[in-house]
Amino acid sequence: MTDETSGYGGASEAPPQTERPPLNLYVWGPKRVADRPLLIFHHIPKTAGTSVRRAVELSCKAAYGTALFLPEPAAEADGRGVVAQRYRDLYARFTGTERADLLAVAGHSANHLAPLVERPHRVLTLLREPVDRVYSHFFFVGRARGLAIEDFFAAVIAGTFGGPFTPDPAQFFNGQARSLLAPYFDTGDLPYSAGPGPDAELWRARLRDVLAENHLIGVRERFRQSIELFAQAFDWRRVELPELRVNDARPRHVDLPPETQKLIRSYNWLDAELHAQYLESFPPEPPRPVAPALKRTRREPPQPKEPKVPKPPKKLRVDELTAELEGPPAVPGADPASRARRAEQVRALWLKDPRDPAELVETEDERQTRRGE
């Protein structure tokens, strides 16, 4: 890491050993592009954000960027004032050069940087169908505590849910909208209501105003198209579509009783409206092509092969050739001694060359015949 990237509020190139994913910082390298807006990826839990982080990381590495890590400044459960103050303190520790060199930021509360940065920026985030997200998130944090999701909702609604080591109820009641609004409004004022309440239009308007300014929204159900949208907006030269992480051990939300699905959807009415709005902005993804079935062809029975005639061992072939040389000459007047010497040459050549000895020697008879011609 260079001196210019050694600060950033104590960031390091090694991820911190914490349960929560860190706040990722990416710093421009030699391939810096002038006037590129700062990318802020706001990772709403259980929306395939880890896969998007991977896409952001690949695009930053293509710019030879340096990856740095900080512990997440705060969790949403700490309250809006606490989270906002911790981000203000963190950003105040960045030098002017460090602020200018930031390429991208990614984290569960990263959108709290948006009101602080003085340069052009865009906030990226991904939404998910609210019932599916709530059930996935509850399975992640509530299963180990032996909670049933119906009992959890009933306790929160009745005001009897609480105690240490419990999931933050706000995450399950319009949690996506709350996460997007948190840097700008006190979302504690957004009630846990089954369906739109008297102040529903106020919260709809606030959400529209926030997202209309520097936000780029994708949806998990259109993951490929969302990544392509992000890549086009930031001119990513290297785009590798990461695999969606799927917990096969988790039951699907469609397996929930219909009344439970209706219950979750009613208490996530703002999330449902928000998700439907952006889902409609993407055309349906074409079905994946199915490989054609292999056509079975009838295999003809193998034809019997003609038996191969084994070649005689080379030594036997040499012996036969030697016998011919030592026998009566084919040309009258041939020197028998010369033929015997040729026979010895045949044996010597056989030891040095793998070819048939008859291809290596020209017999005396053959030589005399050729000369006579």
C-alpha positions in Angstrom: 0.0 0.0 0.0 1.3 3.4 -0.8 1.6 6.3 1.6 -1.5 7.9 0.0 -3.6 4.9 0.9 -2.2 4.1 4.3 -4.7 6.3 6.3 -8.4 6.2 5.7 -9.2 6.2 9.4 -7.1 3.2 10.1 -8.1 1.0 7.2 -6.0 -2.1 6.4 -5.5 -4.4 3.4 -6.6 -7.4 5.6 -10.3 -7.8 6.4 -11.1 -7.3 10.1 -12.0 -10.4 12.1 -15.6 -9.5 12.8 -19.0 -11.2 12.4 -20.4 -8.4 10.2 -19.0 -7.9 6.7 -16.5 -5.0 6.7 -16.8 -1.6 5.1 -14.9 -2.0 1.8 -13.0 0.9 0.5 -11.4 0.9 -3.0 -8.8 3.5 -4.0 -7.9 4.6 -7.5 -4.8 3.1 -9.1 -2.8 4.0 -12.2 -5.9 3.6 -14.5 -7.7 6.5 -12.8 -10.5 8.0 -14.9 -11.1 11.7 -14.5 -14.5 12.8 -13.3 -15.7 9.3 -12.5 -18.4 9.6 -9.7 -17.8 7.8 -6.4 -19.6 4.5 -6.3 -21.4 3.8 -3.0 -22.8 0.3 -2.8 -25.4 0.2 -0.1 -25.7 -3.5 0.8 -29.2 -4.2 2.3 -28.9 -7.6 4.1 -30.2 -10.7 2.3 -30.6 -9.1 -1.1 -27.7 -10.9 -2.9 -25.5 -8.0 -1.9 -22.5 -10.2 -1.4 -22.6 -11.2 -5.0 -22.9 -7.5 -6.1 -19.9 -6.7 -3.8 -18.0 -9.3 -5.8 -18.9 -7.6 -9.1 -17.8 -4.2 -7.6 -14.5 -5.7 -6.5 -13.8 -7.1 -9.9 -14.5 -3.8 -11.6 -12.2 -2.0 -9.1 -9.4 -4.4 -9.6 -9.6 -3.9 -13.3 -8.6 -0.2 -12.5 -5.7 -1.5 -10.5 -7.4 -0.2 -7.4 -6.3 -0.9 -3.9 -8.8 -2.7 -1.6 -9.0 -1.6 2.0 -11.2 -2.7 4.9 -12.7 -1.0 7.9 -15.0 -2.5 10.6 -18.6 -1.5 9.8 -18.9 1.8 11.7 -22.3 0.9 13.2 -25.3 -1.3 12.7 -28.7 0.0 11.9 -30.0 -1.1 15.3 -27.7 1.4 16.9 -30.0 4.2 15.8 -29.9 6.9 13.2 -28.0 9.4 15.3 -25.3 7.0 16.3 -24.7 5.6 12.8 -24.7 9.1 11.2 -22.3 10.5 13.9 -19.9 7.6 13.4 -19.8 8.1 9.7 -19.2 11.8 10.2 -16.3 11.0 12.5 -14.9 8.5 10.1 -15.1 10.8 7.0 -13.6 13.7 9.0 -10.4 11.5 9.5 -10.0 11.2 5.7 -7.5 13.7 4.2 -8.4 15.7 1.1 -6.3 13.4 -1.0 -7.9 10.3 0.4 -11.3 11.6 -0.3 -10.4 12.5 -3.9 -8.8 9.1 -4.4 -11.8 7.0 -3.3 -13.0 4.8 -6.1 -15.8 2.9 -4.4 -17.3 2.1 -1.0 -19.4 -0.9 -0.1 -21.1 -1.8 3.2 -24.4 -2.4 5.0 -24.7 1.2 6.0 -22.5 2.8 3.3 -25.3 5.1 2.1 -24.6 7.2 5.2 -21.6 8.5 3.3 -23.8 10.0 0.6 -24.8 13.2 2.5 -21.1 13.8 3.5 -19.2 13.5 0.2 -18.5 16.8 -1.7 -17.9 15.2 -5.1 -20.3 13.5 -7.6 -21.5 10.1 -6.4 -24.1 7.4 -7.1 -25.6 5.0 -4.6 -26.2 1.5 -5.9 -28.4 -1.0 -4.1 -30.4 -4.1 -4.7 -34.0 -4.9 -3.6 -35.7 -8.2 -3.0 -39.2 -9.4 -2.9 -40.1 -8.5 0.7 -41.7 -11.8 1.9 -38.7 -13.8 0.5 -36.2 -11.4 2.0 -37.9 -11.3 5.5 -38.1 -15.1 5.6 -34.5 -15.4 4.5 -33.3 -12.9 7.0 -35.3 -14.4 9.8 -34.0 -17.9 9.0 -30.5 -16.4 9.2 -30.8 -14.6 12.6 -33.9 -16.2 14.2 -33.5 -19.9 13.6 -30.7 -20.3 16.2 -32.9 -18.7 18.8 -35.7 -21.3 18.3 -38.2 -18.7 17.1 -41.1 -19.3 14.8 -41.7 -16.4 12.4 -45.4 -16.2 13.3 -44.6 -16.0 17.0 -42.0 -13.3 16.3 -44.4 -11.1 14.4 -47.1 -11.6 17.1 -44.7 -10.6 19.9 -43.4 -7.5 18.1 -47.0 -6.4 17.3 -48.0 -7.0 20.9 -45.0 -5.1 22.2 -43.7 -8.1 24.2 -40.7 -8.9 22.1 -37.3 -7.9 23.4 -34.3 -8.9 25.4 -30.6 -9.4 24.7 -29.3 -11.1 21.5 -32.5 -10.6 19.6 -32.9 -9.5 16.0 -33.7 -5.9 15.4 -37.5 -5.9 14.7 -37.2 -2.9 12.3 -35.4 -5.1 9.8 -38.5 -7.1 9.3 -41.0 -4.2 9.0 -40.3 -2.4 5.8 -36.6 -3.0 6.4 -35.5 -2.1 2.9 -37.2 1.2 2.9 -36.0 2.0 6.4 -32.4 1.2 5.3 -32.6 3.6 2.3 -34.2 6.4 4.3 -32.0 6.1 7.4 -29.3 8.7 6.5 -32.0 11.4 6.0 -34.9 10.7 8.3 -35.6 9.2 11.7 -37.2 5.9 10.6 -38.3 5.2 14.1 -41.3 7.3 13.2 -42.3 4.8 10.5 -44.9 2.7 12.4 -45.2 -1.1 12.3 -48.6 -1.1 10.6 -50.4 -3.8 8.7 -50.8 -1.9 5.5 -50.5 1.8 4.7 -51.2 4.0 7.7 -52.4 7.6 7.9 -48.9 9.0 7.1 -48.3 6.5 4.2 -48.1 9.2 1.6 -45.6 11.1 3.6 -43.2 8.1 3.7 -43.8 7.3 0.0 -42.9 10.9 -0.9 -39.8 10.8 1.2 -38.7 7.6 -0.3 -39.3 8.9 -3.9 -37.2 12.1 -3.1 -34.3 10.1 -1.7 -34.1 7.6 -4.6 -34.6 10.3 -7.3 -31.2 11.8 -6.2 -28.1 9.9 -7.2 -29.6 6.4 -6.6 -29.4 3.4 -9.0 -31.7 0.5 -8.0 -31.6 -3.1 -9.1 -33.7 -6.1 -8.0 -32.5 -9.5 -7.1 -35.1 -11.2 -9.3 -33.5 -9.4 -12.3 -29.9 -9.9 -11.1 -28.2 -10.2 -14.4 -30.0 -7.2 -15.8 -29.2 -5.2 -12.6 -25.5 -6.0 -12.9 -25.6 -4.9 -16.6 -27.3 -1.7 -15.5 -24.6 -1.0 -12.9 -21.8 -1.8 -15.4 -23.2 0.5 -18.0 -23.5 3.4 -15.5 -19.9 3.1 -14.3 -18.3 1.9 -17.5 -17.1 -1.3 -16.1 -14.7 -2.8 -18.6 -14.5 -6.1 -16.9 -17.8 -7.7 -16.0 -17.9 -11.2 -14.6 -21.4 -12.2 -13.5 -20.9 -13.7 -10.0 -23.0 -16.7 -8.9 -25.9 -15.9 -6.6 -25.4 -17.4 -3.2 -28.3 -19.7 -2.4 -28.8 -21.4 1.0 -30.3 -24.7 -0.1 -30.9 -25.6 3.5 -33.4 -22.8 3.9 -37.1 -23.6 3.1 -38.5 -21.4 0.4 -40.9 -18.6 1.4 -43.5 -20.1 -0.9 -43.6 -23.0 1.5 -45.0 -20.7 4.2 -48.7 -20.9 4.9 -50.6 -18.4 2.8 -51.8 -16.6 5.9 -48.2 -16.1 7.1 -47.1 -14.8 3.7 -50.0 -12.4 3.8 -49.1 -11.3 7.3 -45.5 -10.5 6.3 -46.5 -8.7 3.2 -49.0 -6.5 5.0 -46.4 -5.3 7.5 -43.9 -4.7 4.6 -46.3 -2.8 2.4 -43.8 0.0 1.6 -41.2 -2.5 0.7 -43.7 -4.4 -1.5 -44.6 -1.2 -3.4 -41.0 -0.2 -3.8 -40.0 -3.7 -5.1 -42.9 -3.9 -7.5 -42.0 -0.4 -8.9 -38.5 -1.3 -9.8 -39.2 -4.9 -10.8 -41.5 -3.5 -13.5 -38.7 -1.3 -14.8 -36.8 -4.4 -16.0 -38.2 -6.6 -18.8 -38.6 -10.3 -17.8 -35.4 -12.2 -18.2 -35.6 -14.8 -21.0 -35.7 -18.4 -19.8 -32.4 -20.1 -19.8 -32.0 -22.3 -22.9 -32.5 -25.9 -22.2 -30.0 -28.2 -23.8 -31.7 -30.5 -26.4 -32.1 -34.1 -25.5 -29.4 -36.2 -27.0 -30.8 -38.3 -29.8 -30.2 -42.0 -29.2 -28.8 -43.7 -32.2 -28.8 -47.5 -32.6 -25.3 -48.8 -32.4 -24.5 -51.3 -35.1 -22.8 -54.4 -33.8 -19.1 -54.3 -34.4 -17.9 -56.1 -37.5 -15.4 -58.9 -36.9 -11.9 -57.8 -37.8 -9.7 -59.9 -39.9 -7.1 -61.5 -37.7 -3.7 -59.9 -38.0 -0.9 -62.1 -39.3 1.9 -61.7 -36.8 5.2 -60.6 -38.2 8.0 -63.0 -37.6 10.4 -62.1 -34.9 13.3 -60.0 -36.3 15.9 -62.5 -35.3 14.0 -65.2 -37.3 13.9 -62.8 -40.3 17.6 -62.2 -40.0 18.2 -65.9 -39.9 16.2 -66.4 -43.1 18.1 -63.7 -44.9 21.4 -65.0 -43.7 20.5 -68.5 -45.0 19.7 -67.0 -48.4 23.1 -65.3 -48.5 24.9 -68.4 -47.5 23.1 -70.5 -50.0 23.8 -70.9 -53.8 24.3 -67.6 -55.4 21.5 -66.3 -57.7 24.2 -65.0 -60.1 26.8 -67.5 -61.4 30.3 -66.6 -60.4 29.4 -64.7 -57.2 32.0 -64.9 -54.5 30.8 -67.1 -51.6 33.1 -65.4 -49.1 31.7 -62.1 -50.0 28.2 -63.4 -49.4 29.2 -64.7 -46.0 30.6 -61.3 -45.0 27.4 -59.7 -46.1 25.5 -62.1 -43.8 27.6 -60.9 -40.8 26.9 -57.3 -41.8 23.2 -58.2 -41.7 23.5 -59.4 -38.2 25.4 -56.4 -37.1 23.0 -54.0 -38.6 20.0 -55.7 -37.0 21.5 -54.8 -33.6 21.6 -51.1 -34.5 18.5 -50.4 -36.7 14.9 -51.5 -36.1 14.0 -51.8 -39.8 13.8 -55.1 -41.6 17.4 -56.2 -42.4 16.4 -56.9 -46.0 15.8 -53.1 -46.4 19.3 -52.3 -45.1 21.6 -54.4 -47.2 22.2 -54.8 -50.8 23.3 -58.4 -51.4 26.3 -59.1 -53.6 24.0 -60.8 -56.1 22.0 -57.6 -56.3 25.1 -55.4 -56.6 26.5 -57.6 -59.4 23.2 -57.6 -61.2 23.0 -53.8 -61.0 26.6 -53.4 -62.2 26.0 -55.8 -65.1 23.1 -53.6 -66.2 
